Amino acid sequence: MSDTEVRHSETEPELEAPGASGGSSEPAGAPRAGSASAPREQLGSQLTGPAIVPRWVQLVLLPLALIGLWELGRALGTLMVVLVGAGVIALILNPLARRIERLLPRPIAIVLSYLTILLVFAGIGVLLSAPVTDQLGHFASHLPRFIRRANADVQAFQTFLDRRGLQVHIAQQGQTALQTLQKQVLKSSGSILSFSRDVLGQLVTISIDLILTFVLSVYMLVYAREIGALVRRLMPAGDGTPSDDYPLLIQQAVSGYVRGQLLFCLIMGASSGLLMELMGLLGVFRDGAHYAVFFGLFYGLMELIPYVGPIIGAVPPVVVALATQPIAALWLLIVFVALQQLEGHLVAPQVFRISLRINPILVIVALLLGYQLYGVPGALLALPVATMARATVLYLRGHLVFEPWTTGQPRL
């Protein structure tokens, strides 16, 4: 009886599981495997079993590899942020590019993918521009009244301090609060100039990094087929189905993160806007009803920035309240503190637990590590990297077996 020969196609679809398109790659007339034709998934499982990791690799190479990756990440610095950011963007846009590629060539599909995302954001901006513009115009028209009210409050507080013999000069005699503030600003003009120069330098650096990230993500999409084939050669072989294809699993994990982040920003922004509207209707913060859309939109966008985002998002309503209803500023602080507690203990863990399928403790640890290594950009990329790490660990658990530290044979 002659030996059975099974031929496998060497062509890898772009970020698509080998064999997902169906069909047999065995030429006509080739001998069959057994008396009946076996499905390709069964052949893959028969030909590729779990790889055994020897004890010396567990003891030496794995710890050295983890330490090396940590040191490499620290050494690369901003370059690592650019590489990871470009990879995340490419993984987000690749499903859309693949759908368009069914009708058009790949380069045109990539360009249309970026244009589609830009048009979506532009459409959202147009829909929100009318109410936001009206609210900003209303704020600009009432700004002189806000300033007069703020000046009167400062003068009243200065009088309160003077009557009690407290030598604290907030507004000097014969000057308005704005004149006092202007004088203090002029005294610090040198420091402000230096600070502005540093900020401008940082903006130039950030702009260059963003351009490099964008260009690199385009090239990653162009060479996605080659990158997917390389990753499959480096990782243990799967069974040929989409559910066991490593590049596809990574792509699905990042897509889940994006859905979770957008849902989280929507929930928090809508909650903030509704609270402002409610406080305005109740008379606690009358201007809240006028600027509810702007405050909610700004708060939702700031949720994209870890740690400091919720604090920055609460600044505009608190500043307006200080100028119009100082007591309302205190209520706003209480409301936003309660909202942030609800966000941190309920909304964020539940949303990201469902979309990322990661324990909330690990979510917090990932954010802390990302911020410690690369600051705010690292914290922004921490969760997508955590999702990719989880998908990698789960994939390796199904395709690797650690050699036990006993004298017996490894159990598969």
C-alpha positions in Angstrom: 0.0 0.0 0.0 1.5 3.4 -1.1 2.0 6.2 1.4 -0.7 8.9 1.6 0.4 12.4 0.5 -1.5 15.5 1.6 -0.7 18.8 -0.2 -1.2 22.2 1.5 -1.5 25.5 -0.3 1.3 27.8 0.5 -0.7 30.9 -0.3 -1.9 32.7 2.8 -4.9 35.0 2.5 -4.5 38.4 4.1 -5.2 38.2 7.8 -7.5 35.4 7.0 -7.4 31.9 8.3 -6.0 29.4 5.8 -8.7 27.3 4.4 -11.5 29.7 5.5 -12.6 30.2 1.9 -13.4 26.5 1.7 -12.5 24.1 -1.1 -9.8 21.4 -1.3 -6.3 22.2 -2.5 -5.6 18.5 -3.2 -5.1 18.0 -7.0 -7.3 15.7 -9.0 -6.1 12.1 -9.0 -4.1 12.4 -5.7 -4.6 9.5 -3.3 -7.1 10.1 -0.5 -6.3 10.1 3.2 -8.1 6.9 4.3 -11.2 5.4 2.8 -13.2 8.6 3.1 -12.3 12.3 2.5 -11.4 13.9 5.8 -12.3 17.5 6.4 -9.4 19.9 6.3 -9.9 20.8 10.0 -9.4 17.2 11.0 -6.3 16.9 8.8 -4.9 20.1 10.4 -5.4 18.7 13.9 -3.8 15.4 12.9 -0.7 17.0 11.3 0.0 19.7 13.9 -0.2 18.8 17.6 0.7 21.0 20.6 4.4 21.8 20.7 6.3 20.8 23.9 8.3 23.5 25.7 11.3 21.8 27.3 12.2 22.5 30.9 15.4 24.4 30.1 13.4 26.8 27.9 11.0 27.4 30.7 13.8 28.0 33.2 16.2 30.1 31.1 14.7 31.4 27.8 11.2 32.5 28.9 12.4 34.7 31.8 15.1 36.2 29.7 12.6 36.9 26.9 10.2 38.6 29.3 13.1 40.7 30.7 14.3 41.5 27.2 10.9 42.6 26.0 10.5 44.9 29.0 14.0 46.5 28.5 13.4 46.8 24.8 10.1 48.6 25.4 11.8 51.0 27.8 14.7 51.6 25.4 12.6 52.3 22.3 10.5 54.9 24.1 8.5 57.0 21.7 9.4 54.7 18.8 7.5 51.8 20.6 4.4 54.1 21.0 4.5 54.9 17.3 4.9 51.2 16.3 2.1 50.0 18.6 -0.1 52.9 17.6 0.3 52.2 13.9 -0.4 48.5 14.4 -3.6 49.2 16.4 -4.8 51.6 13.6 -4.0 49.0 11.0 -5.9 46.3 12.9 -8.9 48.6 13.3 -9.1 49.6 9.6 -8.2 46.2 8.1 -11.7 44.6 8.3 -13.1 47.6 6.5 -10.4 47.5 3.9 -11.0 43.8 3.3 -14.7 44.4 2.6 -14.0 47.2 0.2 -11.3 45.1 -1.5 -14.0 42.7 -2.7 -15.0 45.4 -5.1 -11.9 47.4 -5.7 -8.1 46.9 -5.8 -6.3 46.8 -2.4 -4.6 50.3 -2.6 -7.9 52.0 -3.4 -9.6 50.0 -0.6 -7.0 51.3 1.9 -7.5 54.9 0.8 -11.3 54.6 1.0 -11.0 53.0 4.5 -9.2 56.1 5.8 -11.6 58.4 4.0 -14.6 56.6 5.4 -13.4 57.0 8.9 -12.7 60.7 8.3 -16.1 61.2 6.8 -17.8 59.5 9.8 -16.1 61.8 12.2 -16.8 64.8 10.0 -20.5 63.8 9.8 -20.6 63.6 13.6 -19.0 67.0 13.8 -21.5 68.5 11.4 -24.4 67.1 13.4 -23.1 68.4 16.6 -21.8 71.7 15.2 -25.1 73.5 15.2 -26.1 73.0 18.9 -22.4 73.4 20.1 -22.0 76.6 18.0 -25.2 78.1 19.4 -24.2 77.3 23.0 -20.7 78.8 22.4 -22.2 81.9 20.9 -24.5 82.2 23.9 -21.6 81.9 26.2 -19.6 84.5 24.3 -22.5 87.0 24.4 -22.8 86.6 28.1 -19.1 86.6 28.8 -19.0 90.3 29.9 -21.8 89.6 32.4 -19.8 86.6 33.7 -16.7 88.8 34.1 -18.7 91.5 36.0 -20.2 88.9 38.3 -16.8 87.3 38.9 -15.3 90.7 39.7 -18.1 91.6 42.1 -17.7 88.3 43.9 -13.9 88.8 44.2 -14.4 92.3 45.6 -17.0 91.1 48.1 -14.7 88.3 49.2 -11.8 90.9 49.6 -14.1 93.1 51.7 -15.0 90.0 53.9 -11.3 89.4 54.5 -10.5 93.0 55.2 -13.2 93.3 57.8 -11.8 90.4 59.7 -8.3 91.7 59.6 -6.9 89.0 57.3 -3.9 90.4 55.3 -4.7 88.6 52.1 -4.9 90.9 49.0 -6.9 89.3 46.2 -7.9 92.6 44.6 -5.9 95.7 45.4 -7.7 98.9 46.3 -8.8 100.9 43.2 -8.3 98.1 40.8 -10.7 95.5 39.4 -10.1 91.8 39.8 -9.1 91.6 36.1 -6.6 94.4 36.5 -5.0 92.6 39.4 -4.9 89.4 37.4 -3.4 91.3 34.5 -0.7 92.7 36.7 0.2 89.3 38.0 0.3 87.9 34.5 2.7 90.6 33.4 5.0 89.9 36.3 5.1 86.3 35.2 5.5 87.0 31.5 9.0 85.5 31.4 7.8 82.2 32.8 4.8 82.2 30.6 7.0 82.7 27.5 9.2 79.9 28.5 6.3 77.6 29.1 4.7 78.5 25.8 8.0 77.7 24.0 8.1 74.3 25.7 4.5 73.6 24.8 5.2 74.6 21.2 8.1 72.2 21.1 6.0 69.4 22.5 3.2 70.1 19.9 5.8 69.9 17.1 7.1 66.6 18.4 3.6 65.2 18.9 2.7 66.3 15.3 5.7 64.5 13.9 4.9 61.3 15.9 1.3 61.4 14.7 2.4 61.8 11.0 4.8 58.9 11.4 2.1 56.7 13.0 -0.3 57.5 10.2 2.2 56.7 7.4 3.4 53.5 9.2 -0.2 52.3 9.6 -0.7 52.8 5.8 2.3 50.6 5.0 1.1 48.0 7.5 -2.2 47.8 5.7 -0.4 47.6 2.3 1.8 44.7 3.5 -0.9 43.1 5.7 -0.7 39.9 3.7 3.0 39.5 4.1 2.8 40.4 7.8 0.0 37.9 8.4 2.0 35.1 6.7 5.1 36.0 8.8 3.2 35.9 12.0 1.7 32.5 11.1 5.1 31.1 10.5 6.4 32.4 13.8 3.4 31.2 15.9 2.4 27.6 16.4 0.2 26.4 13.6 -3.6 26.4 14.0 -6.1 24.0 12.7 -6.9 26.1 9.6 -10.2 27.6 10.8 -10.9 31.3 11.4 -11.5 30.5 15.1 -8.0 29.2 15.5 -6.1 31.7 13.3 -3.8 33.9 15.4 -3.9 37.1 13.2 -7.7 37.0 13.0 -7.9 36.5 16.8 -5.7 39.6 17.4 -7.8 41.6 15.0 -11.1 40.6 16.7 -9.6 41.5 20.1 -8.7 45.0 19.0 -12.1 45.5 17.4 -13.7 44.5 20.7 -11.6 47.1 22.5 -12.7 49.9 20.0 -16.3 49.0 20.5 -15.9 49.1 24.2 -14.1 52.4 24.2 -16.7 54.1 22.0 -19.5 52.7 24.1 -17.8 53.9 27.3 -17.3 57.5 25.9 -20.9 57.6 24.7 -22.3 56.5 28.1 -20.2 58.9 30.1 -20.7 61.8 27.7 -24.5 61.3 27.7 -24.6 60.9 31.5 -22.7 64.2 31.9 -25.0 66.1 29.5 -28.1 64.7 31.1 -26.9 65.7 34.6 -26.2 69.2 33.3 -29.7 69.4 31.8 -31.3 68.2 35.0 -29.4 70.6 37.2 -30.4 73.4 34.9 -34.1 72.5 35.0 -34.0 72.2 38.8 -32.3 75.6 39.0 -29.2 74.3 40.8 -27.0 75.3 37.8 -29.1 77.4 35.5 -26.5 77.6 32.7 -26.3 73.8 32.7 -29.4 73.6 30.5 -28.0 76.1 28.0 -24.7 74.3 27.5 -25.7 70.7 28.2 -24.7 69.4 24.7 -21.3 71.1 24.7 -20.5 70.0 28.3 -21.6 66.4 27.5 -19.7 66.2 24.3 -16.5 67.6 25.8 -16.7 65.3 28.8 -17.2 62.3 26.5 -14.2 63.2 24.4 -12.0 63.7 27.4 -12.8 60.2 28.5 -10.4 59.1 25.8 -7.6 60.4 28.0 -6.9 58.1 30.9 -6.5 59.5 34.5 -6.7 63.2 33.7 -9.5 63.1 31.1 -12.4 63.1 33.6 -10.9 65.9 35.5 -10.4 68.1 32.4 -13.9 67.2 31.3 -15.4 68.8 34.5 -13.5 72.1 34.2 -15.8 74.0 31.7 -19.0 73.7 33.8 -17.2 74.4 37.0 -15.6 77.5 35.6 -18.9 78.8 34.3 -20.5 78.1 37.6 -17.8 80.0 39.5 -18.6 83.1 37.3 -22.4 82.9 37.6 -23.4 80.8 40.6 -20.5 80.1 42.9 -22.6 77.8 45.1 -23.4 75.8 42.0 -19.7 75.1 41.5 -19.7 73.2 44.8 -22.7 71.1 43.7 -21.0 70.5 40.4 -17.9 69.2 42.1 -19.9 66.8 44.2 -21.8 65.6 41.1 -18.7 65.0 39.1 -16.9 63.3 41.9 -19.9 61.0 42.2 -20.0 60.5 38.4 -16.3 59.6 38.4 -16.8 57.1 41.2 -19.6 55.5 39.3 -17.4 55.5 36.2 -14.4 53.9 37.9 -16.3 51.3 40.0 -19.2 50.3 37.8 -19.2 51.6 34.2 -15.6 51.1 33.1 -15.0 47.6 34.7 -18.3 46.3 33.3 -17.9 47.8 29.8 -14.3 46.7 29.4 -14.9 43.4 31.1 -17.5 42.6 28.5 -15.7 44.0 25.4 -12.2 43.0 26.5 -13.0 40.0 28.6 -10.3 41.0 31.0 -10.5 41.1 34.8 -11.0 44.7 36.0 -7.9 44.4 38.2 -5.8 43.6 35.1 -7.4 46.6 33.3 -6.2 48.9 36.0 -2.8 47.3 36.2 -2.4 47.7 32.4 -3.3 51.4 32.5 -0.8 51.9 35.3 2.0 50.1 33.5 1.3 52.0 30.3 1.3 55.3 32.0 4.5 54.5 33.9 6.4 53.6 30.8 5.2 56.1 28.2 2.9 58.6 30.0 -0.5 59.4 28.5 0.2 57.8 25.1 1.1 54.6 26.9 -2.1 54.7 28.9 -4.1 55.2 25.7 -2.5 52.1 24.1 -2.4 50.0 27.3 -5.9 48.4 26.9 -5.5 47.4 23.2 -2.1 45.9 24.0 -3.7 44.1 26.9 -6.4 42.7 24.6 -3.7 41.4 22.2 -1.7 39.9 25.1 -4.8 38.1 26.3 -5.5 36.7 22.8 -1.9 35.6 22.5 -1.9 33.8 25.9 -5.1 32.0 25.1 -3.8 31.0 21.6 -0.5 29.7 23.0 -2.3 27.8 25.8 -4.1 25.7 23.1 -0.9 25.1 21.1 1.9 24.7 23.6 2.5 22.1 26.4 5.0 22.7 29.1 7.2 19.7 29.8 6.4 18.8 33.4 9.1 18.9 36.0 8.8 15.2 36.8 10.4 12.0 35.5 7.3 10.9 33.6 6.4 11.6 30.0 4.7 14.9 29.2 0.9 14.6 29.2 -0.7 16.0 26.1 
